Amino acid sequence: MAQLGPEGVALRLAAGDSERKALAKRFGILGILKLDAELRVLPLAEPGHYHLSGRLEAEVEQACVVSLEPVREMVSEGFERGFAPPEVVAAALAALPEPTEDEAELVDPDALDPPDPIEGGMIDLGEVVAEELALSLNPYPRKEGASWPAGYTPDPEPEAKVSPFAALAKLKQGTEK
């Protein structure tokens, strides 16, 4: 990162065929037909800290959750990430208070994420784009017009097994009154 000037750098990445195949396998989807990204990395005032902004454009093919037929979708997402030296990130994370059970449910999705660590003095921009694509995938792709077969009803929830000690527990409750 030392060669990055104060004006930063703008880059364009395009995943090749072998990269797209490897990512599709990694994400468990049918295919990635296109994956391009425009990125800008800027150094921040604090030495060793960087801001990455970008936009990815992808065409992906996933299996329909109803029919398992291929579904093609376009993905277009903007993103921003911060990067800092690993020791700075570790110290910042260690300083965060442990959330209570109630607080854990109240996570603000719009709050800034802590910076990612810079590993080996480099930011792996390809991995950043891959992670952002994974986060942008439709978790339930559905082919237009796909519907459940006529007469289909989901299997009922299995009934809870009765513990062999349930009768003993009832007897014990009866004696404690």
Stockholm file with secondary structure:
# STOCKHOLM 1.0

chainA/1-177         MAQLGPEGVALRLAAGDSERKALAKRFGILGILKLDAELRVLPLAEPGHYHLSGRLEAEVEQACVVSLEPVREMVSEGFERGFAPPEVVAAALAALPEPTEDEAELVDPDALDPPDPIEGGMIDLGEVVAEELALSLNPYPRKEGASWPAGYTPDPEPEAKVSPFAALAKLKQGTEK
#=GR chainA/1-177 SS CTTCCTTCEEEEEECCHHHHHHHHHHHTCSEEEEEEEEEEEEECSSTTCEEEEEEEEEEEEEECTTTCCEEEEEEEEEEEEEEECHHHHHHHHHHSCCCCHHHHTTCCTTSCCCCEECBTTBCCHHHHHHHHHHHHSCSSCCCTTCCCCTTCCCCCCCCCCCCTTHHHHHHHHHHCC
#=GC SS_cons         CTTCCTTCEEEEEECCHHHHHHHHHHHTCSEEEEEEEEEEEEECSSTTCEEEEEEEEEEEEEECTTTCCEEEEEEEEEEEEEEECHHHHHHHHHHSCCCCHHHHTTCCTTSCCCCEECBTTBCCHHHHHHHHHHHHSCSSCCCTTCCCCTTCCCCCCCCCCCCTTHHHHHHHHHHCC
//
